[in-house]
Amino acid sequence: MVEQKDACVRPVVLTFVAYYLPGYKSGGPVRTIANMVEHLGGHLDFRIITADRDSFDTRPYPGVRVNAWNEVGKAQVYYAAPSSLRFFTIRRLILDTPHDVLYLNSFFATRFTVLPLLVRKFGRLPSRPTVLAPRGEFSGGALALKSWKKQLYIRTSRLLGLYDNLNWQASSAFEAEDIKRMMGSVARSIQIAPDLSASVMQSNEEKTPLLDDMTRPLRVVFLSRISPKKNLDFALQVLETVAVPVEFNIYGLADDEAHWQYCQELMAHFPGHITVTYHGLVHHDDVANVLMTHDLFFLPTRGENFGHAIFEALAAGVPPLISDQTPWQDLDEAGVGWVRPLNDPSAFKDVIEQLAQTSQIERTGQRQRARQYARNLSENSVVMRQNLDLFFNACRQEGARS
């Protein structure tokens, strides 16, 4: 049980994030904040400002009050219409919402980080501590995408002093180093607070179908946004070289048209023993059931600060095959999955071919270990303490200055 701090009894955390529940199309940040609210909502008072619609949607969520506060679980959520996300509207929202800490969940998000930082710098707001989580945007793989635009913005923002005097959240020691490398002396205060994972239901094990037909093709799943960062094209190039029969199922929002077109061109030339099917978007409530019907989760991502889909695969008892660009570095050691370097595609191929030859008894044992690994992570009180400290320490710093 996490004890409550003695100062700033229940800080109000005014949170800006581009998308929130009931949204699910944008991936990790929605789950990150939803899990944080679920775990820490009794200790922190979350007020969340977010878009009134999901990624790529043209209409607001049904049943929510737009440009107004709504009670959503353990948080109060303000669903802002696109037309309202302007400098003076955001300034009014910040001024009108009593809070102890301002929490921003991206480095590059124009409306939900850059604008609040401009308001913080030039809007004559009362002083409040600000915590910024880059969410993996400083990883080498992420920065390589549209690199010149990002580098230009970083230089400009540093000249303006937008990121001065912030508290930075790193989800791992690796991300802390990324922040230091990109921001230098600007990032004086970096605190490691890993993303909180969802609770793992014991019933997951009972619902897992028996995949005991060793004569069928190996069932492999990719479940993520279809964008260059997630590296579906790499996965397809690996599978094209695999000698064993594979059924490859792809789920996710294709949010980069050029990348998806390239992936479709790769799929058109697959050998006959590899079948590929794109199933479109899957609602978050159905993710576990989709994952459970597969033997392997394949995500050779270019970079993750956490990787909620990786956790969800483990929780569903599906061993992940992932790149070495995530915090999940111990999957091989724990016997629950595989981590391989992106500069060695044959290493991914070898895992797939070896798994196809693995006995059902070995696969069942690995599934059980994966679930237990996820369960242990979801119940990790140290991670909860680190996340609480992130905000309570910021609150104390403000108290010390006043």
HELIX and SHEET records of a PDB file:
HELIX    1   1 GLY A   28  LEU A   40  1                                  13    
HELIX    2   2 PRO A   82  SER A   84  5                                   3    
HELIX    3   3 PHE A   87  ASP A   96  1                                  10    
HELIX    4   4 THR A  110  VAL A  114  3                                   5    
HELIX    5   5 LEU A  115  PHE A  122  1                                   8    
HELIX    6   6 GLY A  140  LEU A  143  1                                   4    
HELIX    7   7 SER A  147  LEU A  160  1                                  14    
HELIX    8   8 ALA A  173  MET A  183  1                                  11    
HELIX    9   9 GLY A  184  VAL A  186  5                                   3    
HELIX   10  10 SER A  203  LYS A  207  1                                   5    
HELIX   11  11 PRO A  228  LYS A  230  5                                   3    
HELIX   12  12 LEU A  232  LEU A  239  1                                   8    
HELIX   13  13 GLU A  257  MET A  267  1                                  11    
HELIX   14  14 HIS A  284  ASP A  286  5                                   3    
HELIX   15  15 VAL A  287  MET A  292  1                                   6    
HELIX   16  16 HIS A  308  ALA A  315  1                                   8    
HELIX   17  17 LEU A  331  ALA A  334  1                                   4    
HELIX   18  18 PRO A  345  ALA A  356  1                                  12    
HELIX   19  19 GLN A  360  SER A  378  1                                  19    
HELIX   20  20 SER A  381  ARG A  401  1                                  21    
SHEET    1   A 8 TRP A  69  VAL A  72  0                                        
SHEET    2   A 8 ALA A  75  ALA A  80 -1                                        
SHEET    3   A 8 ASP A  45  ALA A  51  1                                        
SHEET    4   A 8 VAL A  12  PHE A  16  1                                        
SHEET    5   A 8 VAL A 101  LEU A 104  1                                        
SHEET    6   A 8 THR A 130  LEU A 132  1                                        
SHEET    7   A 8 ASN A 167  ALA A 170  1                                        
SHEET    8   A 8 SER A 189  ILE A 192  1                                        
SHEET    1   B 6 ILE A 274  TYR A 278  0                                        
SHEET    2   B 6 VAL A 246  TYR A 251  1                                        
SHEET    3   B 6 LEU A 218  LEU A 223  1                                        
SHEET    4   B 6 LEU A 296  LEU A 299  1                                        
SHEET    5   B 6 PRO A 320  SER A 323  1                                        
SHEET    6   B 6 TRP A 338  ARG A 340  1                                        
END                                                                             
